[in-house]
Amino acid sequence: SAIQLTVKHLKSKKKQITVVAVGGAINTILLRSRASTADVDFFSLDTANNPVLRDGIKSAAKTMQLGEGWMNNHTALFIAPNTKTNLHNEAISDGAVIFDEPGLQVLAAPRMYCLVAKLEKAGKRGNAKSYDMSDASQYLIQESKRRGAKIKVADIRRKRSRTGPKSRKRRSRS
């Protein structure tokens, strides 16, 4: 598989990289709520090793005849640096592992973050996918189970205010 080829590349370079996945990889591999995903969206705090990871991903894409975006960190563009650090630490605390082999560990992003991100995406005209609301409901169910309590709208709003897209502009009330 492409991920195995990426791992082989990282091991050959004697690297161990941890990334945090967001979106489809969580739904297909961890939650099994979807049959497939088009790509693996992730972010990483390990900027020093990003070129090595990128080379492994490119090499796997070429070998497996996949688009170079099969595993990508485009989602990182929408997350403020301090938020990335907080989400990374939450992902480690949550311990939801999607993939773990010498060379590469893929953790699931915190469900509340995934829920907020999915709801934001679903709310954008022309950007929503048919499965977005189903994905969001799965994140809501899983987070509710993890907490042992219902999730309130106020919880979602609070998380959004802390982790929403860095490009979001506040509207003035005049």
C-alpha positions as CSV (number, residue, x, y, z in Angstrom):
1,S,0.0,0.0,0.0
2,A,1.0,3.6,-0.4
3,I,1.3,4.2,3.3
4,Q,3.6,1.1,3.6
5,L,5.8,2.6,0.9
6,T,5.9,5.9,2.7
7,V,6.9,4.1,5.9
8,K,9.6,2.2,4.1
9,H,11.1,5.5,2.9
10,L,11.0,7.0,6.4
11,K,12.7,3.9,7.9
12,S,15.4,4.0,5.2
13,K,16.1,7.6,6.3
14,K,16.0,6.5,10.0
15,K,13.1,8.8,10.7
16,Q,10.1,8.5,13.1
17,I,7.4,11.0,12.4
18,T,4.0,11.5,14.0
19,V,1.2,13.2,12.1
20,V,-2.3,14.1,13.1
21,A,-5.0,13.1,10.6
22,V,-8.2,15.0,10.0
23,G,-11.2,13.9,8.1
24,G,-11.7,10.8,5.9
25,A,-8.9,8.7,7.4
26,I,-10.6,8.9,10.7
27,N,-13.9,7.9,9.3
28,T,-12.7,5.0,7.1
29,I,-10.0,3.4,9.3
30,L,-10.8,4.3,12.9
31,L,-14.6,4.8,13.0
32,R,-15.4,2.6,10.0
33,S,-18.3,4.9,9.2
34,R,-17.3,5.3,5.5
35,A,-16.1,2.8,2.9
36,S,-13.3,5.0,1.5
37,T,-11.6,8.4,1.4
38,A,-10.0,10.2,-1.5
39,D,-6.9,11.3,0.6
40,V,-5.3,11.4,4.0
41,D,-5.4,15.0,5.3
42,F,-2.9,15.6,8.1
43,F,-0.8,18.1,9.9
44,S,2.5,17.7,11.7
45,L,4.6,19.7,14.2
46,D,7.7,18.0,12.9
47,T,8.6,20.7,10.4
48,A,12.3,19.6,10.3
49,N,11.3,16.2,8.8
50,N,8.5,17.5,6.5
51,P,10.7,17.3,3.4
52,V,11.6,13.6,4.2
53,L,7.9,12.8,4.7
54,R,6.9,14.7,1.5
55,D,9.6,12.7,-0.5
56,G,8.2,9.5,0.9
57,I,4.6,10.5,-0.1
58,K,5.7,11.5,-3.6
59,S,7.6,8.3,-4.1
60,A,4.7,6.2,-3.0
61,A,2.3,8.2,-5.2
62,K,4.6,7.5,-8.2
63,T,4.9,3.8,-7.5
64,M,1.2,3.3,-6.8
65,Q,0.1,5.7,-9.6
66,L,-1.8,8.0,-7.2
67,G,-2.1,11.7,-7.3
68,E,0.5,13.5,-5.2
69,G,-2.2,14.7,-2.9
70,W,-3.2,11.2,-1.7
71,M,-1.6,12.2,1.6
72,N,-1.3,15.9,2.1
73,N,-0.9,18.6,4.8
74,H,-3.1,21.2,3.1
75,T,-5.3,21.3,6.2
76,A,-2.3,22.8,8.0
77,L,-2.8,26.1,6.1
78,F,-6.1,26.6,7.9
79,I,-4.9,26.0,11.5
80,A,-3.1,28.6,13.5
81,P,0.3,27.4,14.8
82,N,-0.6,27.5,18.5
83,T,-3.8,25.7,17.7
84,K,-1.8,23.0,15.9
85,T,0.3,22.5,19.0
86,N,-2.8,22.2,21.2
87,L,-4.5,19.8,18.8
88,H,-1.4,17.7,18.5
89,N,-1.2,17.4,22.3
90,E,-4.9,16.6,22.6
91,A,-4.4,13.9,19.9
92,I,-1.6,12.4,22.0
93,S,-3.7,12.5,25.1
94,D,-6.7,11.0,23.3
95,G,-4.5,8.1,22.1
96,A,-6.7,7.4,19.1
97,V,-4.1,5.7,16.8
98,I,-5.0,5.2,13.1
99,F,-1.7,3.8,12.1
100,D,1.5,3.0,13.9
101,E,4.6,1.4,12.6
102,P,8.3,2.2,12.9
103,G,8.8,5.3,10.8
104,L,5.2,6.7,11.0
105,Q,2.5,7.1,13.5
106,V,-0.8,8.6,12.5
107,L,-3.1,9.9,15.3
108,A,-6.7,11.0,15.0
109,A,-7.4,14.7,15.5
110,P,-9.6,15.3,18.5
111,R,-13.3,14.6,17.7
112,M,-14.5,18.0,18.8
113,Y,-12.1,19.7,16.4
114,C,-13.2,17.3,13.6
115,L,-16.8,18.1,14.4
116,V,-16.2,21.9,14.2
117,A,-14.1,21.6,11.1
118,K,-16.7,19.4,9.3
119,L,-19.6,21.7,10.3
120,E,-17.7,24.7,9.0
121,K,-17.0,22.9,5.7
122,A,-20.6,21.7,5.4
123,G,-21.8,25.2,5.8
124,K,-19.8,26.6,2.9
125,R,-21.7,26.7,-0.3
126,G,-20.0,24.7,-3.1
127,N,-17.5,23.1,-0.6
128,A,-19.7,20.6,1.1
129,K,-19.6,16.9,0.3
130,S,-22.5,14.4,0.5
131,Y,-20.9,12.7,3.4
132,D,-20.0,15.7,5.5
133,M,-23.1,15.7,7.8
134,S,-22.8,11.9,8.3
135,D,-19.1,12.4,9.3
136,A,-20.1,15.2,11.6
137,S,-22.7,13.0,13.3
138,Q,-20.1,10.3,13.8
139,Y,-17.7,12.7,15.5
140,L,-20.6,13.9,17.7
141,I,-21.5,10.4,18.7
142,Q,-17.9,9.4,19.4
143,E,-17.2,12.6,21.5
144,S,-20.4,12.1,23.4
145,K,-19.3,8.5,24.2
146,R,-15.8,9.6,25.2
147,R,-17.2,12.2,27.6
148,G,-20.1,10.0,28.8
149,A,-22.4,13.0,28.3
150,K,-24.3,14.8,25.6
151,I,-22.5,17.5,23.7
152,K,-24.1,20.9,24.0
153,V,-24.2,23.6,21.3
154,A,-22.3,25.8,23.7
155,D,-19.5,23.2,23.7
156,I,-19.3,23.3,19.9
157,R,-19.3,27.1,19.8
158,R,-16.6,27.3,22.5
159,K,-14.4,24.8,20.6
160,R,-15.0,26.8,17.3
161,S,-13.9,30.0,19.0
162,R,-10.7,28.4,20.1
163,T,-9.8,26.3,17.1
164,G,-11.7,27.8,14.1
165,P,-9.9,28.5,10.9
166,K,-7.2,31.1,11.2
167,S,-8.5,32.9,8.1
168,R,-11.9,33.5,9.7
169,K,-12.7,37.2,10.0
170,R,-14.9,38.5,12.8
171,R,-17.8,40.6,11.6
172,S,-18.2,43.9,13.2
173,R,-21.6,44.7,14.8
174,S,-22.3,48.2,13.8
